[in-house]
C-alpha cells in the first residue's frame, strides 16, 4: 500500500513523486508476466475512469508512460480496455461488471465507490486503485501494511482541517499575540 498526501495529490490530477507512483505501477505490471506466458493473447488492463477522458488525460498519459518504462506497451505487450463513467456514479457498477465479465487480468480505478463495486464482483482479479480515502475504514483493504485480498493502491492521507481550525480557535486565547511575538 502506498500513501500519497492529498495536499500534494488531489484525486486524479495526482502530482505524487515518482517514488510513490512506481510501486503502484509495479503492482499493475506484476501480474502480466505470468499471464503473458500462459496465454497467446495480450494481458489486458481494465481501466475504469471516474470522469471523462479529457478530465483525467494527464493521469492516463502518466500511467501509459510509466507502463511503457516497465516494458508494457499498449497494443504490443498489453491491451488496455478504457472505460469511463463520464462523472455518472450510477454507471460504476455497470462498467465494473463489464470488465469482470471480460475477464481482464487486472483492473485500475480510483475512488472508494468504484473499488467497492469491483470488489463485490470478484475476488480473483487484482484491483489497483489510484486514490481512495480511508481504504481500511471503508473496507477496501484489511490494512495499509498488508492489504490482503485482491485490492491495493494509494491511500489519501489528509488532515481534518475543520477540527484543526476549531482547536486553534479554542487555544488562541491561551496565547495572547504579545506573548508570541519576538522581543
Order of alpha helices (4+ residues) and beta strands (2+ residues): beta-alpha-beta-alpha-beta-alpha-beta-alpha-beta-beta-alpha-alpha
